[in-house]
């Protein structure tokens, strides 16, 4: 009797899951997804989703799996229907109302966007104009729950925080006295090394607001490449979220700090792994990764989030996440050089050249910054004057690829 009850309870819990994995999808949907993911060979072309990144696959299949679970709970799931027959305006409308009672409007718009993205590869021949209009309407009406504008701070203040932390680590105390010695002869401690690393991370993220995944993946000789008297940050297209390569000089004003970290603090952090009896399975060996954690291993994305949040909260009274650095940069540029702000509708600028970070100077989401000019303006904030033009001359992308160490 108990075994029967346990089996029934387990079956009920399975049916109540919020999202269905692909393996549990109805056969028409699962087969359509397999076709969409089919790689190209000499006889057939690649499926529409063959080159999707892992993060895109997780987001879209998760959103669609939650929609299928919702249909099943309502008794609306007919496993014999095709994906195009299954996704109707009425059913999706009911799902949107279900989400609205539980999620922020931004999350609802995002969920529908991911469903739209997936259904278009499952049923590419169907007319999805109604779905496109619905998602656009939800996107226009989406309002963040948290007021991001109140959390945006000037990039200059963020840069000052980063430099203050590095200075405090160098003098060996929190006083940051103007007349303190450099601390070069003081015993190097764990706390000082971590403080200097955090300061350099904040300063670099301020002047070079990469996405967190790329920022944490910076690797000596591979994505941080010595070029003459400086360094170049380079990621190939397949390593970025947008599929577009990233290539620009490391901020010249931070090169002395970077070299100090590489020569003094990073080697010390690497020695910390030898003091541990064992290394947790979820930690990565450091290799040539730039950022090292307090245990001598490669710093993970989550590991970077905590110190940046703690350091910024201590200075500003609220956390500034790595993602918010991008908004801070765009907003600072817009406020200090409003003539450089581009309104896409009026300027007709190619959207691929616009920084997609939202500017918090008005409510127009079409406002953006020319990406190349943005990097120049951030270098101005950092105090870069270009240095020796011959030594710091911009390296051509093909030359960077030649210098890059590939595994």
C-alpha positions as CSV (number, residue, x, y, z in Angstrom):
1,X,0.0,0.0,0.0
2,X,2.8,2.4,1.0
3,X,4.7,1.5,-2.2
4,X,1.6,2.3,-4.3
5,X,1.0,5.6,-2.6
6,X,4.7,6.6,-3.0
7,X,4.5,5.8,-6.8
8,X,1.3,7.8,-7.2
9,X,2.9,10.7,-5.3
10,X,6.0,10.6,-7.4
11,X,3.9,10.6,-10.6
12,X,1.9,13.6,-9.3
13,X,5.2,15.5,-8.6
14,X,6.5,14.7,-12.0
15,X,3.4,16.0,-13.7
16,X,3.6,19.2,-11.5
17,X,7.2,20.0,-12.6
18,X,7.5,23.6,-13.9
19,X,9.5,22.6,-17.0
20,X,9.6,19.6,-19.1
21,X,13.0,18.4,-20.4
22,X,13.3,17.8,-24.1
23,X,13.2,14.1,-23.5
24,X,9.6,14.4,-22.2
25,X,8.3,16.6,-25.0
26,X,5.6,15.1,-27.2
27,X,7.1,13.2,-30.1
28,X,6.2,15.8,-32.9
29,X,7.9,18.6,-30.9
30,X,10.9,16.4,-30.0
31,X,11.5,15.2,-33.6
32,X,11.1,18.8,-34.9
33,X,13.8,19.9,-32.4
34,X,16.1,17.2,-33.4
35,X,15.8,18.3,-37.0
36,X,16.4,21.9,-36.0
37,X,19.6,20.9,-34.2
38,X,20.9,18.6,-37.0
39,X,24.4,19.7,-38.0
40,X,25.2,20.1,-41.7
41,X,26.9,17.2,-43.7
42,X,27.7,16.7,-47.3
43,X,24.1,15.7,-48.1
44,X,22.0,18.0,-46.0
45,X,22.0,21.6,-44.7
46,X,22.3,22.4,-41.1
47,X,19.1,22.8,-39.1
48,X,17.9,26.3,-38.1
49,X,19.2,25.8,-34.5
50,X,22.3,23.8,-35.3
51,X,24.7,26.7,-34.3
52,X,22.8,27.9,-31.3
53,X,25.0,28.4,-28.2
54,X,24.4,26.3,-25.1
55,X,23.0,29.3,-23.2
56,X,20.4,29.9,-26.0
57,X,19.5,26.3,-26.1
58,X,18.9,26.2,-22.3
59,X,16.9,29.4,-22.3
60,X,14.6,28.5,-25.2
61,X,14.0,24.8,-24.4
62,X,13.4,25.8,-20.7
63,X,10.8,28.4,-21.7
64,X,9.1,26.0,-24.1
65,X,9.3,23.2,-21.6
66,X,7.5,25.4,-19.0
67,X,4.8,26.1,-21.5
68,X,4.3,22.4,-22.2
69,X,4.1,21.7,-18.5
70,X,1.5,24.4,-18.1
71,X,-0.6,22.9,-21.0
72,X,-0.4,19.5,-19.3
73,X,-1.6,20.8,-16.0
74,X,-4.6,22.5,-17.7
75,X,-5.4,19.3,-19.6
76,X,-4.7,21.0,-22.9
77,X,-1.8,19.0,-24.1
78,X,-2.6,16.7,-27.0
79,X,0.5,14.7,-27.7
80,X,-0.6,14.0,-31.3
81,X,-0.7,17.7,-32.3
82,X,2.1,19.4,-34.2
83,X,4.0,22.3,-32.6
84,X,2.1,24.7,-34.9
85,X,-1.2,23.3,-33.9
86,X,-0.3,23.3,-30.2
87,X,0.8,26.9,-29.9
88,X,-2.4,29.0,-30.4
89,X,-3.1,32.6,-29.4
90,X,-5.7,31.4,-26.9
91,X,-3.4,29.0,-25.2
92,X,-0.4,31.4,-25.1
93,X,-2.7,34.1,-23.9
94,X,-3.7,31.9,-21.0
95,X,-0.1,31.2,-20.3
96,X,0.8,34.9,-20.3
97,X,-1.9,35.5,-17.7
98,X,-0.6,32.7,-15.6
99,X,2.9,34.2,-15.7
100,X,1.7,37.7,-15.0
101,X,0.3,36.5,-11.7
102,X,3.7,35.1,-10.7
103,X,6.5,37.0,-12.6
104,X,7.6,40.5,-13.3
105,X,6.5,42.0,-16.7
106,X,10.1,41.8,-17.9
107,X,10.2,38.1,-17.2
108,X,6.9,37.5,-19.0
109,X,8.2,39.3,-22.1
110,X,11.4,37.3,-22.0
111,X,9.6,34.0,-21.6
112,X,7.4,34.7,-24.7
113,X,10.5,35.9,-26.7
114,X,12.2,32.5,-26.0
115,X,9.1,30.6,-26.9
116,X,8.8,32.6,-30.2
117,X,12.5,31.9,-30.9
118,X,12.0,28.2,-30.5
119,X,8.7,27.7,-32.2
120,X,10.1,29.4,-35.3
121,X,12.6,26.6,-35.7
122,X,10.1,23.9,-34.7
123,X,7.5,25.1,-37.3
124,X,9.3,27.4,-39.7
125,X,6.6,27.3,-42.3
126,X,3.8,28.6,-40.0
127,X,2.7,32.2,-39.9
128,X,3.9,33.6,-36.5
129,X,3.1,37.3,-37.2
130,X,0.6,37.3,-34.3
131,X,3.2,35.9,-31.9
132,X,5.7,38.5,-33.0
133,X,3.1,41.3,-32.4
134,X,2.3,39.9,-28.9
135,X,5.9,39.7,-27.9
136,X,6.6,43.2,-29.1
137,X,3.6,44.5,-27.2
138,X,4.8,42.7,-24.0
139,X,8.3,44.1,-24.5
140,X,7.1,47.7,-24.8
141,X,5.0,47.4,-21.7
142,X,7.6,45.6,-19.6
143,X,8.7,47.5,-16.5
144,X,11.6,46.3,-14.3
145,X,10.6,45.6,-10.7
146,X,13.8,47.2,-9.4
147,X,14.6,50.8,-10.3
148,X,17.9,50.3,-12.1
149,X,18.4,54.1,-12.5
150,X,18.8,54.5,-8.7
151,X,21.5,51.9,-8.7
152,X,23.6,53.4,-11.6
153,X,26.7,55.3,-10.4
154,X,29.2,57.2,-12.4
155,X,32.0,55.3,-14.0
156,X,34.4,57.8,-12.5
157,X,33.2,56.8,-9.0
158,X,33.6,53.1,-9.9
159,X,37.1,53.8,-11.2
160,X,38.0,55.7,-8.0
161,X,36.8,52.7,-5.9
162,X,39.0,50.3,-7.9
163,X,42.1,52.5,-7.6
164,X,41.4,53.1,-3.9
165,X,41.3,49.4,-3.2
166,X,44.6,48.8,-5.1
167,X,46.2,51.7,-3.2
168,X,45.0,50.3,0.1
169,X,46.4,46.9,-0.7
170,X,49.7,48.5,-1.6
171,X,50.1,50.5,1.6
172,X,48.8,47.5,3.6
173,X,45.9,49.2,5.4
174,X,42.5,50.7,4.8
175,X,43.5,54.2,5.7
176,X,44.6,55.0,2.1
177,X,46.7,57.9,3.5
178,X,48.2,60.2,1.0
179,X,51.6,60.1,2.7
180,X,51.8,56.4,3.3
181,X,54.7,54.4,1.9
182,X,54.0,52.0,-1.0
183,X,53.9,49.0,1.3
184,X,56.4,47.3,-1.1
185,X,58.4,45.9,1.9
186,X,55.4,44.9,4.0
187,X,54.7,41.1,4.2
188,X,52.2,40.2,1.6
189,X,49.0,38.8,3.1
190,X,46.0,37.0,1.7
191,X,43.7,40.0,2.4
192,X,46.0,42.4,0.6
193,X,46.3,40.2,-2.5
194,X,42.5,39.7,-2.7
195,X,41.9,43.5,-2.2
196,X,44.3,44.3,-5.0
197,X,42.7,41.8,-7.3
198,X,39.2,43.2,-6.5
199,X,40.4,46.7,-7.2
200,X,41.9,45.8,-10.5
201,X,38.8,43.9,-11.5
202,X,36.5,46.9,-10.7
203,X,38.8,49.3,-12.5
204,X,39.1,47.2,-15.6
205,X,35.4,46.4,-15.7
206,X,34.7,50.1,-15.4
207,X,36.8,51.0,-18.4
208,X,36.2,47.8,-20.3
209,X,32.6,46.6,-19.4
210,X,32.8,43.1,-20.9
211,X,30.0,40.6,-20.2
212,X,30.8,38.6,-17.1
213,X,31.5,35.4,-19.0
214,X,34.2,37.0,-21.1
215,X,35.6,39.1,-18.3
216,X,36.1,36.0,-16.1
217,X,37.5,34.0,-19.1
218,X,40.4,36.5,-19.6
219,X,43.4,34.3,-20.1
220,X,47.1,35.3,-20.5
221,X,48.3,34.8,-24.1
222,X,44.9,33.8,-25.4
223,X,42.4,36.6,-24.7
224,X,44.8,39.0,-23.0
225,X,47.6,39.2,-25.5
226,X,50.9,41.2,-25.1
227,X,51.2,43.6,-28.0
228,X,54.2,45.9,-28.0
229,X,54.2,48.1,-24.9
230,X,50.6,47.1,-24.0
231,X,48.0,44.4,-24.2
232,X,45.1,43.6,-26.4
233,X,41.8,42.0,-25.3
234,X,40.6,39.6,-27.9
235,X,37.7,37.1,-28.1
236,X,36.8,35.4,-31.3
237,X,33.2,35.5,-32.5
238,X,32.3,32.0,-31.2
239,X,33.4,33.1,-27.7
240,X,31.0,36.0,-27.4
241,X,27.3,36.3,-26.9
242,X,26.6,38.3,-30.0
243,X,28.8,36.2,-32.3
244,X,30.9,39.2,-33.1
245,X,34.6,39.3,-32.2
246,X,35.9,41.6,-29.4
247,X,39.2,43.3,-30.0
248,X,40.4,46.5,-28.4
249,X,43.5,47.7,-26.5
250,X,43.8,47.1,-22.7
251,X,43.3,50.5,-21.0
252,X,46.7,52.1,-21.0
253,X,46.1,53.8,-17.6
254,X,45.7,50.4,-16.0
255,X,48.8,48.7,-17.6
256,X,51.0,49.5,-14.5
257,X,48.4,48.0,-12.2
258,X,48.0,44.9,-14.4
259,X,51.7,44.3,-14.5
260,X,51.9,44.8,-10.7
261,X,49.2,42.2,-10.3
262,X,50.9,39.8,-12.7
263,X,54.3,40.1,-11.1
264,X,53.4,40.4,-7.4
265,X,49.8,39.5,-6.4
266,X,48.7,36.8,-8.8
267,X,51.8,34.6,-8.1
268,X,51.1,34.9,-4.4
269,X,47.4,33.8,-4.9
270,X,48.6,30.8,-6.9
271,X,50.7,29.6,-4.0
272,X,47.6,29.4,-1.8
273,X,46.4,26.1,-3.5
274,X,49.4,24.3,-2.1
275,X,48.2,25.0,1.4
276,X,44.9,23.2,0.9
277,X,44.5,19.5,1.6
278,X,42.2,19.1,-1.4
279,X,40.6,21.1,-4.2
280,X,36.8,20.9,-4.5
281,X,35.6,19.3,-7.7
282,X,33.7,22.4,-8.8
283,X,36.8,24.5,-8.9
284,X,38.9,25.0,-12.1
285,X,42.7,24.7,-12.1
286,X,44.1,28.2,-12.6
287,X,46.1,27.6,-15.8
288,X,46.8,31.0,-17.4
289,X,43.5,32.5,-16.2
290,X,43.9,36.1,-15.2
291,X,41.7,36.1,-12.1
292,X,42.7,33.8,-9.2
293,X,40.5,33.1,-6.2
294,X,41.5,33.0,-2.5
295,X,42.3,29.3,-2.8
296,X,44.7,29.6,-5.7
297,X,42.2,28.3,-8.3
298,X,40.6,30.1,-11.3
299,X,37.9,32.6,-10.1
300,X,34.5,31.6,-11.2
301,X,31.7,33.9,-12.4
302,X,29.9,33.5,-9.1
303,X,33.2,33.9,-7.3
304,X,33.7,37.3,-8.9
305,X,30.1,38.4,-8.3
306,X,30.4,38.3,-4.5
307,X,33.5,40.5,-4.0
308,X,32.3,43.1,-6.5
309,X,28.9,43.3,-4.8
310,X,30.5,43.6,-1.4
311,X,33.1,46.2,-2.4
312,X,30.5,48.4,-4.2
313,X,27.9,48.0,-1.4
314,X,30.5,49.2,1.1
315,X,31.2,52.3,-1.0
316,X,27.9,53.2,-2.4
317,X,25.4,51.7,0.0
318,X,24.0,49.4,-2.6
319,X,25.5,46.7,-4.8
320,X,26.7,47.4,-8.4
321,X,26.7,44.0,-10.2
322,X,29.1,43.3,-13.1
323,X,26.2,43.6,-15.5
324,X,25.3,47.0,-14.2
325,X,28.8,48.3,-15.0
326,X,27.6,48.3,-18.6
327,X,24.7,50.6,-17.8
328,X,27.0,52.8,-15.7
329,X,29.4,53.2,-18.6
330,X,26.6,54.0,-21.1
331,X,24.9,56.4,-18.8
332,X,28.2,58.2,-17.8
333,X,29.1,58.7,-21.4
334,X,25.6,60.0,-22.3
335,X,25.6,62.5,-19.4
336,X,29.1,63.8,-20.0
337,X,29.1,63.9,-23.8
338,X,25.4,64.1,-24.8
339,X,26.4,65.0,-28.4
340,X,27.8,61.5,-28.8
341,X,24.5,59.8,-28.0
342,X,22.8,58.2,-31.0
343,X,19.1,57.8,-31.4
344,X,18.8,54.9,-33.8
345,X,15.5,56.0,-35.4
346,X,16.9,59.4,-36.3
347,X,20.5,58.5,-37.1
348,X,19.7,55.2,-39.0
349,X,22.8,53.7,-37.4
350,X,23.4,50.0,-37.9
351,X,22.0,48.4,-34.7
352,X,25.0,46.0,-34.5
353,X,27.2,49.1,-33.7
354,X,25.0,50.2,-30.9
355,X,25.8,49.4,-27.3
356,X,22.7,47.6,-26.1
357,X,23.2,48.7,-22.5
358,X,20.2,50.8,-21.7
359,X,21.0,54.5,-21.1
360,X,19.3,55.8,-17.9
361,X,19.1,59.4,-19.0
362,X,15.6,59.1,-20.5
363,X,13.0,56.4,-21.3
364,X,13.8,55.9,-25.0
365,X,15.2,52.3,-25.5
366,X,16.4,53.2,-28.9
367,X,19.1,55.4,-27.5
368,X,22.6,54.0,-27.8
369,X,26.3,54.8,-28.0
370,X,28.5,54.1,-31.0
371,X,30.5,51.2,-29.6
372,X,33.9,52.3,-30.9
373,X,33.4,55.9,-29.7
374,X,32.3,54.5,-26.4
375,X,35.6,52.8,-25.8
376,X,37.4,56.0,-26.7
377,X,35.3,58.0,-24.2
378,X,35.9,55.4,-21.4
379,X,39.6,55.7,-22.1
380,X,39.2,59.4,-21.6
381,X,37.6,58.8,-18.2
382,X,40.5,56.5,-17.3
383,X,42.9,59.3,-18.1
384,X,44.5,57.5,-21.1
385,X,46.2,60.0,-23.4
386,X,47.2,57.4,-25.9
387,X,50.8,57.3,-24.6
388,X,53.5,56.7,-27.1
389,X,51.6,56.4,-30.3
390,X,54.2,54.2,-31.9
391,X,54.5,51.8,-28.9
392,X,50.7,51.7,-28.3
393,X,49.6,51.6,-31.9
394,X,46.4,49.6,-32.5
395,X,47.3,46.1,-33.6
396,X,45.4,44.8,-36.6
397,X,43.0,41.9,-35.9
398,X,44.8,39.5,-38.1
399,X,48.1,40.3,-36.2
400,X,46.3,39.7,-32.9
401,X,45.2,36.3,-34.1
402,X,48.7,35.4,-35.0
403,X,49.9,36.4,-31.5
404,X,47.2,34.5,-29.8
405,X,48.0,31.3,-28.0
406,X,45.6,28.6,-29.1
407,X,45.2,25.3,-27.3
